[in-house]
Amino acid sequence: RLIRSRSAEWNVDPARIGVMGFSAGGELAWLVSARNDSGLAGATDAVDKHGCRPAFQALVYPGRSAAILPTKDVPPAFLCAGFGDRADISEGLAEAYLRFKKAGVPAELHMYSNAGHGFGLRASNKGPHAAWPERFIEWLDVRGLLAENKP
């Protein structure tokens, strides 16, 4: 809400604000995506009058994947994890992908066979999982979130 309320001042397109989180932060990113609204009309604080639905969510090896229960109203999702992560994360995220599909929410899943938990953005990453940021950028671009003109 705060970013949207100051988007003109900060030169930010409010229609392109998303949320990303890693591990426990991925769980928080999901909660932000799931618990959103279009603004509180009767709010006394001007910030609260702005909507808080992100344009996208990027959940990177999120904790508590079983709690990801999308409805048709959640934003599109980029999902990423390592095959070697704990089952509740790796298998849970694969199952969450299927729930996104059943809800009709566009989602893309990247599961890297030689990665475990916490690979993040390390310069020392080797192998396919090292390129996940490029896959994310491509995903944003295909969705029109990086282009000069919105879709």
Beta strands, then each sheet from edge to edge (+ up, - down):
strand 1: 19-22
strand 2: 57-60
strand 3: 77-82
strand 4: 107-112
sheet 1: 1+ 2+ 3+ 4+
end
